[in-house]
Amino acid sequence: MIRQRLTTVLAPESLEITDESHLHAGHAGARSGKGHYAVTIVSEKFTGLSTLERHRMVYGALTDAMESDIHALNIHAFAPDEFA
């Protein structure tokens, strides 16, 4: 679901999603059943944008999932010329 939404909205050149939920076992947020994820995304749409603007775009693509399925999201967002 995360991959599909980010691909549809941000057309990434590269997208890596890691489920880190197992690292948060016992954490208060983990009790709800929502997951902890790390996302590394490279998209032309991030060119010229600040980190905050990029994160807002990622969160915007996942808005309702943040309420129902995702507890925490660690975002690494790059423009293509920044990612080596």
N, C-alpha and C positions, 0 to 999 in steps of 0.2 A: 504494500500500500504506500509506504514512504517513497519507494523508488518510482512508482507509477506517478504519483503526484508531483514529485520534484522534476521528473523527466517531462511531464506535460507542461508545467508552468515555466521551467527554467532552461529547458533544452541543453542539459549539461554535455560537455565534451568528455567529462569524466565524473563518475559518481561512485563513491564507496560508502557503504552503510555498515556499521558494526553494532551488533546488539551487545551492550555492556551491562545488561540487567543482572547477570550473575555476579558482577562486582559490587552490587548494591543490595545483596540479600540481607534482610534484617533492617534495612534502612526504612524509615517511616514512609517515604514515598513509594517504596517497592511493595508495601502491603496492599496497596490499592489494585495491584495487578497490572499497572501501567509500566511500560518499559523505559529503559534508559538506553539511549542510542548516541553514537558518534557518526557524524556525516562529514565527509570531505567531498566538496563539490567544486567543479571548475566549469564556469559558464561565461560566455561572451557578454551575457546580460549584466555581469558584475563590473565590467570595465568602467572605470571612472567613478565608481561608487565607494563610499566609506564602508568600513566594517559593519557599522550599525545598519546602514541601508541594506546591505547584503543579508544580514541576519533577519531583518524585517521581511525581506522577500521570501526567505526560506520559511519563516514562521507563517507568513501569509499563505503559502502553498499548503501548509499543514494545520491550519487554524482549528478545525473541528477535531482532528486527530489529537491535538494537544490537550483537548478536553476529555477525550475518551480513551486513547490508547498510549499516549506518550507522556511520561512524567518528566523526563529530562532529555535535553538534546544538546550535545556538544557539537558546535558548528565550526567547520574550517571551510571558508568560502573564498575562492580565488578567481581572478580573471585569468584567461589562458596565458598571457605573457608573464604572470607572476608565479606560475606553477611549473616547477622543473623536476 
